[in-house]
Amino acid sequence: MQSPPSSVAFSIGGFDVHYYGIIMFAAILSAILIICNVSKKYYKDVDTDIILDILPVIILSAILGARLYYVLMDFDYFAKHLLEIPALWHGGMSIHGGILGGVVSGLIYAKIKNINFLKYADVFSYGIVIGQAIGRFGNWFNCEAFGKPCNIPFIKLFIPQAYRPFGYENVAYYHPAFLYESLWDFIVFLILFFVIRKITCIKDGTVFFSYLILYSLGRLIIEWCRMDSVLNIYGIAVAQIVSLLVILLSSLFLFYIYKKER
């Protein structure tokens, strides 16, 4: 598996259009289409107009949250390179930060409009995980989010020397960690849509918290093979710590939802 020769797709009037931006646009558009179609066909009590009203707020909050979270995790670097903070086309978007930003803005909107947050969060979960699956290919074009050295045929990913980690300049092939996570995200979508959604007497929030648990479980495992964790605490990637916390909290919320109904 080869890395792309360039992160720039084309230029217009001296302005470079990066593949990362194109992939992010495709991811957001796909998420919107999934959310709208799922709500119309399977969630008749969800107002599509409300979804369309809140989508711009959720998208903007998620992007800001994803970037700010990443910047904070690598604050030492960005404190010395302030102009890099808004350079989203260079990569550096944290999914955990994006989820947090989207959830916070969604909670505020639900409180103001007096709507059921969990019901709408369930619908958004289908689109979010598909968006993540597509968005991960932006890492491929930026030669980032790859794993440890790998020599498995048909799997190993070639990384140009300029992007190789310090001390691994002579190692050419690595695990395509971004691809592993993308495939896992697609699997999560299938589980949510074909299994979780069809649970008898399902409660609001079940799909949303199941999404958080399943995604975090995959991230917890895949992160072990990555070499580019932004921040580590005692040798453990922050992404793994956050994933574990998300799994625990989401499990508690699910337990509470069903215990409360009984």
C-alpha positions as CSV (number, residue, x, y, z in Angstrom):
1,M,0.0,0.0,0.0
2,Q,1.5,3.3,-1.1
3,S,1.1,6.8,0.4
4,P,-0.1,9.5,-2.0
5,P,2.7,11.5,-3.8
6,S,1.3,14.8,-2.6
7,S,-1.3,16.1,-0.1
8,V,-2.4,18.8,-2.6
9,A,-5.2,17.9,-5.0
10,F,-5.0,21.0,-7.2
11,S,-4.4,24.7,-7.1
12,I,-6.7,27.6,-8.0
13,G,-5.1,31.1,-8.4
14,G,-2.2,30.1,-6.3
15,F,-4.4,28.6,-3.6
16,D,-3.7,24.9,-2.8
17,V,-6.7,22.7,-2.3
18,H,-5.7,19.8,-0.1
19,Y,-7.0,16.3,-0.3
20,Y,-7.6,16.5,3.5
21,G,-10.1,19.2,3.0
22,I,-11.9,17.3,0.2
23,I,-12.1,14.2,2.3
24,M,-13.5,16.2,5.3
25,F,-16.1,17.7,3.1
26,A,-17.1,14.3,1.7
27,A,-17.2,12.9,5.3
28,I,-19.5,15.8,6.5
29,L,-21.8,15.5,3.4
30,S,-22.1,11.7,3.8
31,A,-22.9,12.1,7.5
32,I,-25.7,14.6,6.7
33,L,-27.2,12.3,4.1
34,I,-27.1,9.3,6.4
35,I,-28.7,11.3,9.3
36,C,-31.5,12.8,7.1
37,N,-32.3,9.4,5.4
38,V,-32.3,7.4,8.6
39,S,-34.5,9.9,10.5
40,K,-37.1,10.0,7.7
41,K,-37.3,6.2,7.3
42,Y,-36.9,4.9,10.8
43,Y,-37.4,7.8,13.3
44,K,-40.8,9.2,12.4
45,D,-41.0,11.1,15.7
46,V,-37.8,13.0,14.9
47,D,-38.4,16.4,13.2
48,T,-36.2,16.7,10.1
49,D,-36.5,20.5,10.2
50,I,-34.9,20.6,13.6
51,I,-32.1,18.3,12.4
52,L,-31.4,20.7,9.5
53,D,-31.5,23.7,11.9
54,I,-29.0,22.2,14.3
55,L,-26.6,20.6,11.7
56,P,-24.6,23.8,11.0
57,V,-24.2,24.4,14.8
58,I,-23.1,20.8,15.4
59,I,-20.7,20.7,12.5
60,L,-19.0,24.0,13.4
61,S,-18.8,23.0,17.1
62,A,-17.4,19.6,16.2
63,I,-14.7,21.1,14.0
64,L,-13.7,23.6,16.6
65,G,-13.8,21.0,19.4
66,A,-11.7,18.6,17.3
67,R,-9.0,21.2,16.5
68,L,-8.9,22.8,20.0
69,Y,-8.6,19.4,21.7
70,Y,-5.7,18.5,19.4
71,V,-4.0,21.9,20.0
72,L,-4.3,21.5,23.7
73,M,-2.8,18.0,23.6
74,D,0.2,19.3,21.7
75,F,0.3,22.7,23.3
76,D,4.1,23.0,23.5
77,Y,4.3,22.8,19.8
78,F,1.4,25.1,18.9
79,A,2.5,27.7,21.5
80,K,5.6,28.2,19.4
81,H,3.7,28.0,16.0
82,L,0.6,30.0,16.5
83,L,0.0,30.4,12.8
84,E,-0.4,26.6,12.6
85,I,-3.5,26.5,14.9
86,P,-6.0,27.4,12.1
87,A,-4.2,25.3,9.5
88,L,-6.7,22.5,9.4
89,W,-5.5,21.3,6.0
90,H,-2.3,20.1,7.7
91,G,-4.3,17.6,9.7
92,G,-4.6,17.5,13.5
93,M,-8.2,16.8,14.3
94,S,-9.1,14.9,17.4
95,I,-12.3,12.7,17.1
96,H,-12.7,12.8,20.9
97,G,-12.7,16.6,20.8
98,G,-15.1,16.7,17.9
99,I,-17.6,14.4,19.8
100,L,-17.3,16.6,22.9
101,G,-17.8,19.8,20.9
102,G,-20.9,18.3,19.1
103,V,-22.4,16.9,22.3
104,V,-22.0,20.2,24.2
105,S,-23.6,22.3,21.5
106,G,-26.3,19.7,21.1
107,L,-27.2,19.7,24.8
108,I,-27.4,23.5,24.8
109,Y,-29.6,23.5,21.7
110,A,-31.9,20.8,23.1
111,K,-32.2,22.7,26.4
112,I,-33.1,26.0,24.5
113,K,-35.6,24.2,22.2
114,N,-36.9,21.8,24.8
115,I,-36.3,18.7,22.7
116,N,-35.2,15.2,23.7
117,F,-31.4,15.3,23.3
118,L,-31.0,11.5,23.4
119,K,-33.5,10.8,20.7
120,Y,-31.7,13.1,18.3
121,A,-28.3,11.9,19.4
122,D,-29.4,8.4,18.4
123,V,-30.1,9.6,14.9
124,F,-26.9,11.6,14.6
125,S,-24.8,8.6,15.7
126,Y,-25.3,6.8,12.4
127,G,-24.0,9.7,10.4
128,I,-21.2,10.5,12.8
129,V,-19.6,7.1,12.6
130,I,-19.9,7.0,8.8
131,G,-18.3,10.5,8.7
132,Q,-15.4,9.2,10.8
133,A,-14.9,6.2,8.6
134,I,-14.6,8.4,5.5
135,G,-12.7,11.2,7.3
136,R,-9.9,8.8,8.3
137,F,-8.7,8.7,4.7
138,G,-7.6,12.3,5.1
139,N,-4.9,10.9,7.4
140,W,-3.7,8.7,4.4
141,F,-3.2,11.8,2.2
142,N,-1.4,13.6,5.0
143,C,0.8,10.5,5.8
144,E,-0.3,10.5,9.4
145,A,-2.1,8.3,11.9
146,F,0.0,5.2,10.8
147,G,1.1,2.5,13.1
148,K,4.2,0.6,14.1
149,P,6.6,-1.0,11.5
150,C,4.9,-3.7,9.5
151,N,6.0,-6.3,6.9
152,I,2.7,-8.1,6.3
153,P,2.1,-8.3,2.5
154,F,-0.9,-6.5,1.1
155,I,-1.3,-4.6,4.4
156,K,2.0,-2.7,5.0
157,L,1.9,1.0,4.2
158,F,4.8,2.8,2.6
159,I,5.6,6.1,4.3
160,P,8.0,8.6,2.7
161,Q,11.1,9.2,4.7
162,A,10.1,12.8,5.5
163,Y,7.1,11.6,7.5
164,R,8.8,8.7,9.3
165,P,9.2,8.9,13.1
166,F,12.5,9.9,14.7
167,G,14.7,6.9,14.9
168,Y,12.8,5.0,12.2
169,E,14.2,6.9,9.2
170,N,15.3,3.7,7.5
171,V,12.0,1.8,8.1
172,A,9.8,2.1,5.1
173,Y,6.6,0.2,5.9
174,Y,4.1,0.6,8.7
175,H,0.7,-0.6,9.9
176,P,-2.1,1.5,8.2
177,A,-3.7,2.3,11.5
178,F,-6.0,4.9,9.9
179,L,-7.4,2.1,7.7
180,Y,-8.0,-0.2,10.7
181,E,-10.0,2.5,12.4
182,S,-12.0,3.3,9.2
183,L,-13.0,-0.3,8.8
184,W,-13.9,-0.5,12.5
185,D,-16.1,2.6,12.1
186,F,-18.0,0.9,9.2
187,I,-18.5,-2.2,11.3
188,V,-19.8,-0.1,14.1
189,F,-22.4,1.5,11.7
190,L,-23.5,-2.0,10.7
191,I,-23.9,-3.0,14.3
192,L,-25.9,0.1,15.2
193,F,-28.1,-0.1,12.2
194,F,-28.8,-3.8,11.9
195,V,-28.5,-4.9,15.5
196,I,-28.9,-2.1,18.1
197,R,-31.6,-0.3,16.3
198,K,-33.8,-3.4,16.2
199,I,-33.7,-4.1,19.9
200,T,-37.2,-4.7,21.3
201,C,-38.5,-1.8,23.4
202,I,-35.3,0.2,22.8
203,K,-34.9,3.3,24.9
204,D,-33.7,6.7,23.7
205,G,-30.0,7.0,24.0
206,T,-29.2,3.3,23.4
207,V,-27.8,3.8,19.9
208,F,-25.8,6.9,21.0
209,F,-24.2,5.3,24.0
210,S,-23.6,2.1,22.1
211,Y,-21.9,4.1,19.4
212,L,-19.6,5.7,22.0
213,I,-18.8,2.3,23.6
214,L,-18.1,0.5,20.3
215,Y,-16.0,3.2,18.8
216,S,-14.0,3.7,22.0
217,L,-13.4,0.0,22.3
218,G,-11.9,-0.1,18.8
219,R,-9.9,3.1,19.4
220,L,-8.6,1.6,22.7
221,I,-7.2,-1.4,20.8
222,I,-6.0,0.3,17.6
223,E,-4.2,3.0,19.5
224,W,-1.7,0.4,20.8
225,C,-0.2,0.0,17.3
226,R,0.1,3.8,16.6
227,M,3.4,5.7,17.0
228,D,2.1,9.3,16.7
229,S,0.0,9.7,19.9
230,V,-0.1,13.5,20.6
231,L,0.3,13.0,24.4
232,N,1.2,10.1,26.6
233,I,0.8,9.7,30.4
234,Y,3.2,7.1,31.9
235,G,3.5,5.5,28.5
236,I,-0.3,5.3,27.9
237,A,-1.8,7.4,25.1
238,V,-4.3,10.0,26.2
239,A,-6.7,8.7,23.5
240,Q,-6.7,5.3,25.3
241,I,-7.4,6.9,28.7
242,V,-10.2,9.0,27.2
243,S,-11.6,5.9,25.4
244,L,-11.7,3.9,28.6
245,L,-13.5,6.7,30.4
246,V,-16.0,7.0,27.6
247,I,-16.7,3.3,27.7
248,L,-17.2,3.4,31.5
249,L,-19.4,6.5,31.5
250,S,-21.5,5.4,28.5
251,S,-22.1,2.0,30.2
252,L,-23.3,3.7,33.4
253,F,-25.7,5.9,31.4
254,L,-27.1,2.9,29.6
255,F,-27.6,1.1,32.9
256,Y,-29.3,4.2,34.3
257,I,-31.6,4.5,31.3
258,Y,-32.9,1.0,31.6
259,K,-32.9,0.8,35.3
260,K,-34.9,4.1,35.4
261,E,-37.6,2.6,33.1
262,R,-38.0,-0.5,35.2
